[in-house]
Amino acid sequence: MVKGGSKKVVSEKIELFFEKLLGKTPSEIKKIKRMAMGSNVSLGTKKKLFCKKCFSAFNSGDSEIRIKKGFKLVKCKKCDNISKWKLNSS
Ligand SMILES: [Zn+2]
C-alpha cells in the first residue's frame, strides 16, 4: 500500500501547507486533510483555519467570528456553516 511517505514527512508537508494557507483552494485543503487522516496525523488547531464543510480557507473577510458564552463561533461566509470552538478559560 502506498501511503505517500512516513508520518513525519506528512506532518512536515502539512506544516508547510498551513504556513501558506492563504490563497489555497478548497480542493487542495481537502487533499491535505485526507492525507493527514490517511497517515493518522492530527491537524490539531489547524482545523480552525478552514471551513470543515466546504474546505475554504478562512482568509480575512471570509469568516465572521463571534464570541458567545465561552465559545468562539466562526461562520463561513461561503456556505454559512458555523464552527464552534471552546475558548480556553484564562
Ligand atoms: Zn464553508
PDB file of the backbone (N, CA, C, O) and the ligand in Angstrom, with CONECT records:
HET     ZN  A 101       1
ATOM      1  N   MET A   1       0.830  -1.210   0.000  1.00  0.00           N
ATOM      2  CA  MET A   1       0.000   0.000   0.000  1.00  0.00           C
ATOM      3  C   MET A   1       0.867   1.264   0.000  1.00  0.00           C
ATOM      4  O   MET A   1       1.745   1.413   0.850  1.00  0.00           O
ATOM      5  N   VAL A   2       0.632   2.139  -0.918  1.00  0.00           N
ATOM      6  CA  VAL A   2       1.389   3.394  -0.966  1.00  0.00           C
ATOM      7  C   VAL A   2       0.697   4.418  -0.077  1.00  0.00           C
ATOM      8  O   VAL A   2      -0.490   4.699  -0.241  1.00  0.00           O
ATOM      9  N   LYS A   3       1.436   4.959   0.844  1.00  0.00           N
ATOM     10  CA  LYS A   3       0.824   5.898   1.784  1.00  0.00           C
ATOM     11  C   LYS A   3       1.369   7.312   1.634  1.00  0.00           C
ATOM     12  O   LYS A   3       0.944   8.223   2.343  1.00  0.00           O
ATOM     13  N   GLY A   4       2.300   7.494   0.721  1.00  0.00           N
ATOM     14  CA  GLY A   4       2.835   8.830   0.498  1.00  0.00           C
ATOM     15  C   GLY A   4       3.799   9.274   1.574  1.00  0.00           C
ATOM     16  O   GLY A   4       3.806  10.441   1.967  1.00  0.00           O
ATOM     17  N   GLY A   5       4.605   8.357   2.049  1.00  0.00           N
ATOM     18  CA  GLY A   5       5.647   8.753   2.989  1.00  0.00           C
ATOM     19  C   GLY A   5       5.294   8.464   4.428  1.00  0.00           C
ATOM     20  O   GLY A   5       4.166   8.085   4.745  1.00  0.00           O
ATOM     21  N   SER A   6       6.266   8.648   5.290  1.00  0.00           N
ATOM     22  CA  SER A   6       6.077   8.366   6.708  1.00  0.00           C
ATOM     23  C   SER A   6       5.258   9.467   7.367  1.00  0.00           C
ATOM     24  O   SER A   6       5.007  10.526   6.793  1.00  0.00           O
ATOM     25  N   LYS A   7       4.861   9.174   8.574  1.00  0.00           N
ATOM     26  CA  LYS A   7       4.068  10.126   9.342  1.00  0.00           C
ATOM     27  C   LYS A   7       4.793  11.459   9.509  1.00  0.00           C
ATOM     28  O   LYS A   7       4.184  12.527   9.458  1.00  0.00           O
ATOM     29  N   LYS A   8       6.104  11.372   9.708  1.00  0.00           N
ATOM     30  CA  LYS A   8       6.893  12.585   9.905  1.00  0.00           C
ATOM     31  C   LYS A   8       6.890  13.456   8.642  1.00  0.00           C
ATOM     32  O   LYS A   8       6.726  14.674   8.702  1.00  0.00           O
ATOM     33  N   VAL A   9       7.078  12.782   7.492  1.00  0.00           N
ATOM     34  CA  VAL A   9       7.083  13.512   6.227  1.00  0.00           C
ATOM     35  C   VAL A   9       5.737  14.192   6.002  1.00  0.00           C
ATOM     36  O   VAL A   9       5.663  15.341   5.566  1.00  0.00           O
ATOM     37  N   VAL A  10       4.676  13.450   6.311  1.00  0.00           N
ATOM     38  CA  VAL A  10       3.339  14.004   6.126  1.00  0.00           C
ATOM     39  C   VAL A  10       3.108  15.214   7.023  1.00  0.00           C
ATOM     40  O   VAL A  10       2.573  16.227   6.573  1.00  0.00           O
ATOM     41  N   SER A  11       3.510  15.117   8.294  1.00  0.00           N
ATOM     42  CA  SER A  11       3.268  16.271   9.171  1.00  0.00           C
ATOM     43  C   SER A  11       4.104  17.468   8.761  1.00  0.00           C
ATOM     44  O   SER A  11       3.686  18.608   8.962  1.00  0.00           O
ATOM     45  N   GLU A  12       5.280  17.231   8.189  1.00  0.00           N
ATOM     46  CA  GLU A  12       6.073  18.351   7.685  1.00  0.00           C
ATOM     47  C   GLU A  12       5.390  19.012   6.487  1.00  0.00           C
ATOM     48  O   GLU A  12       5.367  20.236   6.356  1.00  0.00           O
ATOM     49  N   LYS A  13       4.839  18.169   5.624  1.00  0.00           N
ATOM     50  CA  LYS A  13       4.104  18.686   4.467  1.00  0.00           C
ATOM     51  C   LYS A  13       2.928  19.538   4.919  1.00  0.00           C
ATOM     52  O   LYS A  13       2.647  20.596   4.357  1.00  0.00           O
ATOM     53  N   ILE A  14       2.247  19.044   5.952  1.00  0.00           N
ATOM     54  CA  ILE A  14       1.083  19.755   6.468  1.00  0.00           C
ATOM     55  C   ILE A  14       1.493  21.095   7.066  1.00  0.00           C
ATOM     56  O   ILE A  14       0.836  22.112   6.839  1.00  0.00           O
ATOM     57  N   GLU A  15       2.588  21.091   7.835  1.00  0.00           N
ATOM     58  CA  GLU A  15       3.096  22.338   8.404  1.00  0.00           C
ATOM     59  C   GLU A  15       3.339  23.376   7.310  1.00  0.00           C
ATOM     60  O   GLU A  15       2.914  24.527   7.416  1.00  0.00           O
ATOM     61  N   LEU A  16       4.026  22.945   6.269  1.00  0.00           N
ATOM     62  CA  LEU A  16       4.353  23.849   5.169  1.00  0.00           C
ATOM     63  C   LEU A  16       3.089  24.360   4.488  1.00  0.00           C
ATOM     64  O   LEU A  16       2.973  25.536   4.145  1.00  0.00           O
ATOM     65  N   PHE A  17       2.151  23.445   4.304  1.00  0.00           N
ATOM     66  CA  PHE A  17       0.905  23.803   3.639  1.00  0.00           C
ATOM     67  C   PHE A  17       0.175  24.901   4.409  1.00  0.00           C
ATOM     68  O   PHE A  17      -0.281  25.885   3.828  1.00  0.00           O
ATOM     69  N   PHE A  18       0.070  24.718   5.722  1.00  0.00           N
ATOM     70  CA  PHE A  18      -0.689  25.678   6.514  1.00  0.00           C
ATOM     71  C   PHE A  18       0.052  26.987   6.733  1.00  0.00           C
ATOM     72  O   PHE A  18      -0.565  28.008   7.039  1.00  0.00           O
ATOM     73  N   GLU A  19       1.392  26.964   6.575  1.00  0.00           N
ATOM     74  CA  GLU A  19       2.148  28.208   6.655  1.00  0.00           C
ATOM     75  C   GLU A  19       1.757  29.137   5.517  1.00  0.00           C
ATOM     76  O   GLU A  19       1.797  30.361   5.636  1.00  0.00           O
ATOM     77  N   LYS A  20       1.378  28.512   4.413  1.00  0.00           N
ATOM     78  CA  LYS A  20       0.998  29.308   3.243  1.00  0.00           C
ATOM     79  C   LYS A  20      -0.445  29.030   2.873  1.00  0.00           C
ATOM     80  O   LYS A  20      -0.766  28.819   1.704  1.00  0.00           O
ATOM     81  N   LEU A  21      -1.298  29.030   3.853  1.00  0.00           N
ATOM     82  CA  LEU A  21      -2.697  28.660   3.624  1.00  0.00           C
ATOM     83  C   LEU A  21      -3.452  29.662   2.765  1.00  0.00           C
ATOM     84  O   LEU A  21      -4.317  29.289   1.972  1.00  0.00           O
ATOM     85  N   LEU A  22      -3.115  30.943   2.931  1.00  0.00           N
ATOM     86  CA  LEU A  22      -3.843  31.955   2.188  1.00  0.00           C
ATOM     87  C   LEU A  22      -3.698  31.723   0.690  1.00  0.00           C
ATOM     88  O   LEU A  22      -2.592  31.574   0.172  1.00  0.00           O
ATOM     89  N   GLY A  23      -4.820  31.697   0.019  1.00  0.00           N
ATOM     90  CA  GLY A  23      -4.787  31.501  -1.420  1.00  0.00           C
ATOM     91  C   GLY A  23      -4.940  30.047  -1.837  1.00  0.00           C
ATOM     92  O   GLY A  23      -5.033  29.748  -3.028  1.00  0.00           O
ATOM     93  N   LYS A  24      -4.968  29.142  -0.864  1.00  0.00           N
ATOM     94  CA  LYS A  24      -5.149  27.734  -1.208  1.00  0.00           C
ATOM     95  C   LYS A  24      -6.623  27.482  -1.562  1.00  0.00           C
ATOM     96  O   LYS A  24      -7.530  28.098  -1.003  1.00  0.00           O
ATOM     97  N   THR A  25      -6.825  26.569  -2.494  1.00  0.00           N
ATOM     98  CA  THR A  25      -8.190  26.282  -2.917  1.00  0.00           C
ATOM     99  C   THR A  25      -8.800  25.194  -2.028  1.00  0.00           C
ATOM    100  O   THR A  25      -8.080  24.411  -1.409  1.00  0.00           O
ATOM    101  N   PRO A  26     -10.145  25.155  -1.972  1.00  0.00           N
ATOM    102  CA  PRO A  26     -10.805  24.121  -1.161  1.00  0.00           C
ATOM    103  C   PRO A  26     -10.363  22.708  -1.526  1.00  0.00           C
ATOM    104  O   PRO A  26     -10.243  21.857  -0.646  1.00  0.00           O
ATOM    105  N   SER A  27     -10.119  22.444  -2.808  1.00  0.00           N
ATOM    106  CA  SER A  27      -9.726  21.074  -3.162  1.00  0.00           C
ATOM    107  C   SER A  27      -8.333  20.738  -2.641  1.00  0.00           C
ATOM    108  O   SER A  27      -8.059  19.586  -2.306  1.00  0.00           O
ATOM    109  N   GLU A  28      -7.459  21.726  -2.570  1.00  0.00           N
ATOM    110  CA  GLU A  28      -6.120  21.500  -2.001  1.00  0.00           C
ATOM    111  C   GLU A  28      -6.224  21.214  -0.501  1.00  0.00           C
ATOM    112  O   GLU A  28      -5.526  20.354   0.036  1.00  0.00           O
ATOM    113  N   ILE A  29      -7.103  21.950   0.150  1.00  0.00           N
ATOM    114  CA  ILE A  29      -7.266  21.763   1.593  1.00  0.00           C
ATOM    115  C   ILE A  29      -7.875  20.385   1.876  1.00  0.00           C
ATOM    116  O   ILE A  29      -7.491  19.706   2.829  1.00  0.00           O
ATOM    117  N   LYS A  30      -8.817  19.992   1.040  1.00  0.00           N
ATOM    118  CA  LYS A  30      -9.455  18.687   1.182  1.00  0.00           C
ATOM    119  C   LYS A  30      -8.421  17.573   1.029  1.00  0.00           C
ATOM    120  O   LYS A  30      -8.432  16.578   1.753  1.00  0.00           O
ATOM    121  N   LYS A  31      -7.534  17.776   0.067  1.00  0.00           N
ATOM    122  CA  LYS A  31      -6.497  16.781  -0.213  1.00  0.00           C
ATOM    123  C   LYS A  31      -5.549  16.627   0.975  1.00  0.00           C
ATOM    124  O   LYS A  31      -5.198  15.512   1.362  1.00  0.00           O
ATOM    125  N   ILE A  32      -5.143  17.750   1.543  1.00  0.00           N
ATOM    126  CA  ILE A  32      -4.192  17.705   2.656  1.00  0.00           C
ATOM    127  C   ILE A  32      -4.853  17.081   3.886  1.00  0.00           C
ATOM    128  O   ILE A  32      -4.204  16.385   4.667  1.00  0.00           O
ATOM    129  N   LYS A  33      -6.153  17.340   4.044  1.00  0.00           N
ATOM    130  CA  LYS A  33      -6.858  16.758   5.184  1.00  0.00           C
ATOM    131  C   LYS A  33      -6.952  15.238   5.023  1.00  0.00           C
ATOM    132  O   LYS A  33      -6.777  14.482   5.978  1.00  0.00           O
ATOM    133  N   ARG A  34      -7.232  14.817   3.796  1.00  0.00           N
ATOM    134  CA  ARG A  34      -7.324  13.379   3.537  1.00  0.00           C
ATOM    135  C   ARG A  34      -5.969  12.702   3.766  1.00  0.00           C
ATOM    136  O   ARG A  34      -5.886  11.584   4.275  1.00  0.00           O
ATOM    137  N   MET A  35      -4.919  13.417   3.374  1.00  0.00           N
ATOM    138  CA  MET A  35      -3.572  12.889   3.555  1.00  0.00           C
ATOM    139  C   MET A  35      -3.269  12.740   5.055  1.00  0.00           C
ATOM    140  O   MET A  35      -2.704  11.738   5.493  1.00  0.00           O
ATOM    141  N   ALA A  36      -3.657  13.758   5.824  1.00  0.00           N
ATOM    142  CA  ALA A  36      -3.429  13.714   7.271  1.00  0.00           C
ATOM    143  C   ALA A  36      -4.179  12.550   7.891  1.00  0.00           C
ATOM    144  O   ALA A  36      -3.635  11.818   8.718  1.00  0.00           O
ATOM    145  N   MET A  37      -5.422  12.383   7.490  1.00  0.00           N
ATOM    146  CA  MET A  37      -6.229  11.307   8.052  1.00  0.00           C
ATOM    147  C   MET A  37      -5.673   9.941   7.660  1.00  0.00           C
ATOM    148  O   MET A  37      -5.657   9.009   8.464  1.00  0.00           O
ATOM    149  N   GLY A  38      -5.222   9.839   6.423  1.00  0.00           N
ATOM    150  CA  GLY A  38      -4.677   8.583   5.933  1.00  0.00           C
ATOM    151  C   GLY A  38      -3.408   8.175   6.662  1.00  0.00           C
ATOM    152  O   GLY A  38      -3.098   6.989   6.769  1.00  0.00           O
ATOM    153  N   SER A  39      -2.670   9.171   7.166  1.00  0.00           N
ATOM    154  CA  SER A  39      -1.417   8.875   7.858  1.00  0.00           C
ATOM    155  C   SER A  39      -1.548   9.014   9.360  1.00  0.00           C
ATOM    156  O   SER A  39      -0.564   8.947  10.097  1.00  0.00           O
ATOM    157  N   ASN A  40      -2.789   9.212   9.805  1.00  0.00           N
ATOM    158  CA  ASN A  40      -3.034   9.335  11.242  1.00  0.00           C
ATOM    159  C   ASN A  40      -2.345  10.536  11.870  1.00  0.00           C
ATOM    160  O   ASN A  40      -1.906  10.482  13.019  1.00  0.00           O
ATOM    161  N   VAL A  41      -2.253  11.611  11.114  1.00  0.00           N
ATOM    162  CA  VAL A  41      -1.659  12.834  11.644  1.00  0.00           C
ATOM    163  C   VAL A  41      -2.791  13.773  12.030  1.00  0.00           C
ATOM    164  O   VAL A  41      -3.697  14.029  11.236  1.00  0.00           O
ATOM    165  N   SER A  42      -2.735  14.276  13.233  1.00  0.00           N
ATOM    166  CA  SER A  42      -3.784  15.181  13.691  1.00  0.00           C
ATOM    167  C   SER A  42      -3.499  16.601  13.219  1.00  0.00           C
ATOM    168  O   SER A  42      -2.368  17.080  13.295  1.00  0.00           O
ATOM    169  N   LEU A  43      -4.539  17.263  12.731  1.00  0.00           N
ATOM    170  CA  LEU A  43      -4.354  18.648  12.302  1.00  0.00           C
ATOM    171  C   LEU A  43      -4.384  19.606  13.486  1.00  0.00           C
ATOM    172  O   LEU A  43      -3.919  20.741  13.381  1.00  0.00           O
ATOM    173  N   GLY A  44      -4.922  19.156  14.598  1.00  0.00           N
ATOM    174  CA  GLY A  44      -4.957  19.981  15.803  1.00  0.00           C
ATOM    175  C   GLY A  44      -5.625  21.322  15.576  1.00  0.00           C
ATOM    176  O   GLY A  44      -6.727  21.396  15.032  1.00  0.00           O
ATOM    177  N   THR A  45      -4.950  22.384  15.999  1.00  0.00           N
ATOM    178  CA  THR A  45      -5.543  23.712  15.901  1.00  0.00           C
ATOM    179  C   THR A  45      -5.646  24.200  14.465  1.00  0.00           C
ATOM    180  O   THR A  45      -6.345  25.176  14.188  1.00  0.00           O
ATOM    181  N   LYS A  46      -4.962  23.536  13.558  1.00  0.00           N
ATOM    182  CA  LYS A  46      -5.020  23.965  12.159  1.00  0.00           C
ATOM    183  C   LYS A  46      -6.417  23.782  11.582  1.00  0.00           C
ATOM    184  O   LYS A  46      -6.783  24.411  10.589  1.00  0.00           O
ATOM    185  N   LYS A  47      -7.185  22.914  12.218  1.00  0.00           N
ATOM    186  CA  LYS A  47      -8.558  22.691  11.776  1.00  0.00           C
ATOM    187  C   LYS A  47      -9.387  23.963  11.853  1.00  0.00           C
ATOM    188  O   LYS A  47     -10.409  24.104  11.181  1.00  0.00           O
ATOM    189  N   LYS A  48      -8.922  24.890  12.692  1.00  0.00           N
ATOM    190  CA  LYS A  48      -9.665  26.137  12.856  1.00  0.00           C
ATOM    191  C   LYS A  48      -9.420  27.111  11.717  1.00  0.00           C
ATOM    192  O   LYS A  48     -10.068  28.154  11.631  1.00  0.00           O
ATOM    193  N   LEU A  49      -8.490  26.770  10.852  1.00  0.00           N
ATOM    194  CA  LEU A  49      -8.094  27.714   9.813  1.00  0.00           C
ATOM    195  C   LEU A  49      -8.888  27.560   8.522  1.00  0.00           C
ATOM    196  O   LEU A  49      -8.736  28.343   7.585  1.00  0.00           O
ATOM    197  N   PHE A  50      -9.738  26.537   8.491  1.00  0.00           N
ATOM    198  CA  PHE A  50     -10.558  26.382   7.283  1.00  0.00           C
ATOM    199  C   PHE A  50     -11.930  25.847   7.658  1.00  0.00           C
ATOM    200  O   PHE A  50     -12.127  25.321   8.753  1.00  0.00           O
ATOM    201  N   CYS A  51     -12.871  25.988   6.743  1.00  0.00           N
ATOM    202  CA  CYS A  51     -14.235  25.524   6.974  1.00  0.00           C
ATOM    203  C   CYS A  51     -14.295  24.012   6.810  1.00  0.00           C
ATOM    204  O   CYS A  51     -13.841  23.469   5.803  1.00  0.00           O
ATOM    205  N   LYS A  52     -14.863  23.332   7.813  1.00  0.00           N
ATOM    206  CA  LYS A  52     -14.865  21.877   7.746  1.00  0.00           C
ATOM    207  C   LYS A  52     -15.929  21.351   6.780  1.00  0.00           C
ATOM    208  O   LYS A  52     -15.952  20.164   6.452  1.00  0.00           O
ATOM    209  N   LYS A  53     -16.796  22.237   6.338  1.00  0.00           N
ATOM    210  CA  LYS A  53     -17.838  21.798   5.419  1.00  0.00           C
ATOM    211  C   LYS A  53     -17.455  21.994   3.952  1.00  0.00           C
ATOM    212  O   LYS A  53     -17.528  21.064   3.148  1.00  0.00           O
ATOM    213  N   CYS A  54     -17.043  23.227   3.618  1.00  0.00           N
ATOM    214  CA  CYS A  54     -16.720  23.478   2.205  1.00  0.00           C
ATOM    215  C   CYS A  54     -15.207  23.597   1.971  1.00  0.00           C
ATOM    216  O   CYS A  54     -14.771  23.810   0.840  1.00  0.00           O
ATOM    217  N   PHE A  55     -14.414  23.462   3.032  1.00  0.00           N
ATOM    218  CA  PHE A  55     -12.950  23.467   2.945  1.00  0.00           C
ATOM    219  C   PHE A  55     -12.371  24.767   2.391  1.00  0.00           C
ATOM    220  O   PHE A  55     -11.312  24.760   1.763  1.00  0.00           O
ATOM    221  N   SER A  56     -13.061  25.875   2.620  1.00  0.00           N
ATOM    222  CA  SER A  56     -12.487  27.159   2.232  1.00  0.00           C
ATOM    223  C   SER A  56     -11.568  27.646   3.334  1.00  0.00           C
ATOM    224  O   SER A  56     -11.882  27.517   4.517  1.00  0.00           O
ATOM    225  N   ALA A  57     -10.441  28.202   2.950  1.00  0.00           N
ATOM    226  CA  ALA A  57      -9.548  28.786   3.946  1.00  0.00           C
ATOM    227  C   ALA A  57     -10.209  30.049   4.483  1.00  0.00           C
ATOM    228  O   ALA A  57     -10.825  30.807   3.735  1.00  0.00           O
ATOM    229  N   PHE A  58     -10.072  30.263   5.779  1.00  0.00           N
ATOM    230  CA  PHE A  58     -10.634  31.470   6.365  1.00  0.00           C
ATOM    231  C   PHE A  58      -9.668  32.629   6.192  1.00  0.00           C
ATOM    232  O   PHE A  58      -8.953  33.001   7.122  1.00  0.00           O
ATOM    233  N   ASN A  59      -9.654  33.189   5.007  1.00  0.00           N
ATOM    234  CA  ASN A  59      -8.879  34.410   4.809  1.00  0.00           C
ATOM    235  C   ASN A  59      -9.643  35.536   5.483  1.00  0.00           C
ATOM    236  O   ASN A  59     -10.822  35.389   5.805  1.00  0.00           O
ATOM    237  N   SER A  60      -8.980  36.649   5.694  1.00  0.00           N
ATOM    238  CA  SER A  60      -9.694  37.739   6.338  1.00  0.00           C
ATOM    239  C   SER A  60     -10.869  38.141   5.459  1.00  0.00           C
ATOM    240  O   SER A  60     -10.721  38.358   4.256  1.00  0.00           O
ATOM    241  N   GLY A  61     -12.043  38.237   6.087  1.00  0.00           N
ATOM    242  CA  GLY A  61     -13.222  38.611   5.327  1.00  0.00           C
ATOM    243  C   GLY A  61     -14.063  37.431   4.884  1.00  0.00           C
ATOM    244  O   GLY A  61     -15.199  37.604   4.444  1.00  0.00           O
ATOM    245  N   ASP A  62     -13.511  36.231   4.999  1.00  0.00           N
ATOM    246  CA  ASP A  62     -14.263  35.050   4.583  1.00  0.00           C
ATOM    247  C   ASP A  62     -15.020  34.404   5.731  1.00  0.00           C
ATOM    248  O   ASP A  62     -15.806  33.476   5.536  1.00  0.00           O
ATOM    249  N   SER A  63     -14.769  34.910   6.925  1.00  0.00           N
ATOM    250  CA  SER A  63     -15.459  34.323   8.061  1.00  0.00           C
ATOM    251  C   SER A  63     -15.922  35.415   9.010  1.00  0.00           C
ATOM    252  O   SER A  63     -15.383  36.521   9.039  1.00  0.00           O
ATOM    253  N   GLU A  64     -16.927  35.068   9.774  1.00  0.00           N
ATOM    254  CA  GLU A  64     -17.480  36.004  10.729  1.00  0.00           C
ATOM    255  C   GLU A  64     -17.278  35.379  12.099  1.00  0.00           C
ATOM    256  O   GLU A  64     -17.743  34.267  12.347  1.00  0.00           O
ATOM    257  N   ILE A  65     -16.592  36.077  12.986  1.00  0.00           N
ATOM    258  CA  ILE A  65     -16.273  35.479  14.284  1.00  0.00           C
ATOM    259  C   ILE A  65     -17.084  36.143  15.393  1.00  0.00           C
ATOM    260  O   ILE A  65     -17.130  37.366  15.519  1.00  0.00           O
ATOM    261  N   ARG A  66     -17.705  35.307  16.173  1.00  0.00           N
ATOM    262  CA  ARG A  66     -18.447  35.806  17.336  1.00  0.00           C
ATOM    263  C   ARG A  66     -18.015  35.032  18.569  1.00  0.00           C
ATOM    264  O   ARG A  66     -17.710  33.841  18.500  1.00  0.00           O
ATOM    265  N   ILE A  67     -17.996  35.720  19.681  1.00  0.00           N
ATOM    266  CA  ILE A  67     -17.685  35.046  20.942  1.00  0.00           C
ATOM    267  C   ILE A  67     -18.977  34.968  21.741  1.00  0.00           C
ATOM    268  O   ILE A  67     -19.645  35.980  21.954  1.00  0.00           O
ATOM    269  N   LYS A  68     -19.320  33.790  22.171  1.00  0.00           N
ATOM    270  CA  LYS A  68     -20.580  33.613  22.883  1.00  0.00           C
ATOM    271  C   LYS A  68     -20.439  32.563  23.973  1.00  0.00           C
ATOM    272  O   LYS A  68     -20.127  31.404  23.700  1.00  0.00           O
ATOM    273  N   LYS A  69     -20.668  32.973  25.189  1.00  0.00           N
ATOM    274  CA  LYS A  69     -20.678  32.057  26.326  1.00  0.00           C
ATOM    275  C   LYS A  69     -19.509  31.069  26.341  1.00  0.00           C
ATOM    276  O   LYS A  69     -19.708  29.863  26.485  1.00  0.00           O
ATOM    277  N   GLY A  70     -18.306  31.584  26.193  1.00  0.00           N
ATOM    278  CA  GLY A  70     -17.146  30.705  26.264  1.00  0.00           C
ATOM    279  C   GLY A  70     -16.868  29.947  24.985  1.00  0.00           C
ATOM    280  O   GLY A  70     -15.968  29.107  24.939  1.00  0.00           O
ATOM    281  N   PHE A  71     -17.629  30.236  23.952  1.00  0.00           N
ATOM    282  CA  PHE A  71     -17.381  29.583  22.678  1.00  0.00           C
ATOM    283  C   PHE A  71     -17.054  30.613  21.620  1.00  0.00           C
ATOM    284  O   PHE A  71     -17.560  31.735  21.626  1.00  0.00           O
ATOM    285  N   LYS A  72     -16.202  30.199  20.723  1.00  0.00           N
ATOM    286  CA  LYS A  72     -15.898  31.046  19.577  1.00  0.00           C
ATOM    287  C   LYS A  72     -16.666  30.468  18.390  1.00  0.00           C
ATOM    288  O   LYS A  72     -16.464  29.316  18.006  1.00  0.00           O
ATOM    289  N   LEU A  73     -17.530  31.265  17.829  1.00  0.00           N
ATOM    290  CA  LEU A  73     -18.312  30.790  16.701  1.00  0.00           C
ATOM    291  C   LEU A  73     -17.751  31.387  15.422  1.00  0.00           C
ATOM    292  O   LEU A  73     -17.664  32.607  15.283  1.00  0.00           O
ATOM    293  N   VAL A  74     -17.376  30.537  14.507  1.00  0.00           N
ATOM    294  CA  VAL A  74     -16.828  31.007  13.242  1.00  0.00           C
ATOM    295  C   VAL A  74     -17.782  30.618  12.128  1.00  0.00           C
ATOM    296  O   VAL A  74     -17.996  29.439  11.846  1.00  0.00           O
ATOM    297  N   LYS A  75     -18.349  31.640  11.501  1.00  0.00           N
ATOM    298  CA  LYS A  75     -19.291  31.371  10.426  1.00  0.00           C
ATOM    299  C   LYS A  75     -18.607  31.554   9.079  1.00  0.00           C
ATOM    300  O   LYS A  75     -18.011  32.593   8.797  1.00  0.00           O
ATOM    301  N   CYS A  76     -18.709  30.529   8.267  1.00  0.00           N
ATOM    302  CA  CYS A  76     -18.131  30.580   6.932  1.00  0.00           C
ATOM    303  C   CYS A  76     -19.069  31.368   6.026  1.00  0.00           C
ATOM    304  O   CYS A  76     -20.255  31.056   5.928  1.00  0.00           O
ATOM    305  N   LYS A  77     -18.541  32.376   5.375  1.00  0.00           N
ATOM    306  CA  LYS A  77     -19.397  33.205   4.533  1.00  0.00           C
ATOM    307  C   LYS A  77     -19.720  32.538   3.206  1.00  0.00           C
ATOM    308  O   LYS A  77     -20.590  32.997   2.466  1.00  0.00           O
ATOM    309  N   LYS A  78     -19.020  31.460   2.913  1.00  0.00           N
ATOM    310  CA  LYS A  78     -19.256  30.804   1.625  1.00  0.00           C
ATOM    311  C   LYS A  78     -20.381  29.784   1.695  1.00  0.00           C
ATOM    312  O   LYS A  78     -21.169  29.658   0.757  1.00  0.00           O
ATOM    313  N   CYS A  79     -20.459  29.049   2.813  1.00  0.00           N
ATOM    314  CA  CYS A  79     -21.509  28.023   2.893  1.00  0.00           C
ATOM    315  C   CYS A  79     -22.398  28.184   4.122  1.00  0.00           C
ATOM    316  O   CYS A  79     -23.300  27.377   4.350  1.00  0.00           O
ATOM    317  N   ASP A  80     -22.143  29.232   4.920  1.00  0.00           N
ATOM    318  CA  ASP A  80     -22.940  29.518   6.113  1.00  0.00           C
ATOM    319  C   ASP A  80     -22.800  28.485   7.226  1.00  0.00           C
ATOM    320  O   ASP A  80     -23.571  28.497   8.185  1.00  0.00           O
ATOM    321  N   ASN A  81     -21.834  27.606   7.103  1.00  0.00           N
ATOM    322  CA  ASN A  81     -21.614  26.639   8.168  1.00  0.00           C
ATOM    323  C   ASN A  81     -20.974  27.329   9.373  1.00  0.00           C
ATOM    324  O   ASN A  81     -20.076  28.157   9.219  1.00  0.00           O
ATOM    325  N   ILE A  82     -21.442  26.985  10.567  1.00  0.00           N
ATOM    326  CA  ILE A  82     -20.865  27.581  11.772  1.00  0.00           C
ATOM    327  C   ILE A  82     -20.037  26.556  12.525  1.00  0.00           C
ATOM    328  O   ILE A  82     -20.540  25.505  12.923  1.00  0.00           O
ATOM    329  N   SER A  83     -18.764  26.871  12.715  1.00  0.00           N
ATOM    330  CA  SER A  83     -17.885  26.011  13.519  1.00  0.00           C
ATOM    331  C   SER A  83     -17.844  26.575  14.928  1.00  0.00           C
ATOM    332  O   SER A  83     -17.802  27.790  15.117  1.00  0.00           O
ATOM    333  N   LYS A  84     -17.857  25.703  15.902  1.00  0.00           N
ATOM    334  CA  LYS A  84     -17.879  26.120  17.286  1.00  0.00           C
ATOM    335  C   LYS A  84     -16.620  25.656  17.962  1.00  0.00           C
ATOM    336  O   LYS A  84     -16.308  24.465  17.941  1.00  0.00           O
ATOM    337  N   TRP A  85     -15.880  26.577  18.568  1.00  0.00           N
ATOM    338  CA  TRP A  85     -14.651  26.207  19.273  1.00  0.00           C
ATOM    339  C   TRP A  85     -14.747  26.675  20.705  1.00  0.00           C
ATOM    340  O   TRP A  85     -15.126  27.814  20.978  1.00  0.00           O
ATOM    341  N   LYS A  86     -14.404  25.796  21.607  1.00  0.00           N
ATOM    342  CA  LYS A  86     -14.417  26.172  23.007  1.00  0.00           C
ATOM    343  C   LYS A  86     -13.234  27.080  23.298  1.00  0.00           C
ATOM    344  O   LYS A  86     -12.104  26.785  22.908  1.00  0.00           O
ATOM    345  N   LEU A  87     -13.494  28.177  23.978  1.00  0.00           N
ATOM    346  CA  LEU A  87     -12.411  29.086  24.353  1.00  0.00           C
ATOM    347  C   LEU A  87     -11.731  28.562  25.604  1.00  0.00           C
ATOM    348  O   LEU A  87     -12.388  28.059  26.516  1.00  0.00           O
ATOM    349  N   ASN A  88     -10.432  28.680  25.640  1.00  0.00           N
ATOM    350  CA  ASN A  88      -9.708  28.277  26.839  1.00  0.00           C
ATOM    351  C   ASN A  88      -9.958  29.319  27.919  1.00  0.00           C
ATOM    352  O   ASN A  88      -9.757  30.514  27.700  1.00  0.00           O
ATOM    353  N   SER A  89     -10.384  28.872  29.056  1.00  0.00           N
ATOM    354  CA  SER A  89     -10.604  29.823  30.134  1.00  0.00           C
ATOM    355  C   SER A  89      -9.267  30.315  30.644  1.00  0.00           C
ATOM    356  O   SER A  89      -8.429  29.527  31.083  1.00  0.00           O
ATOM    357  N   SER A  90      -9.071  31.619  30.585  1.00  0.00           N
ATOM    358  CA  SER A  90      -7.796  32.148  31.040  1.00  0.00           C
ATOM    359  C   SER A  90      -8.031  33.252  32.049  1.00  0.00           C
ATOM    360  O   SER A  90      -7.075  33.835  32.560  1.00  0.00           O
TER     361      SER A  90
HETATM  362 ZN    ZN A 101     -17.794  26.805   4.363  1.00  0.00          ZN2+
END
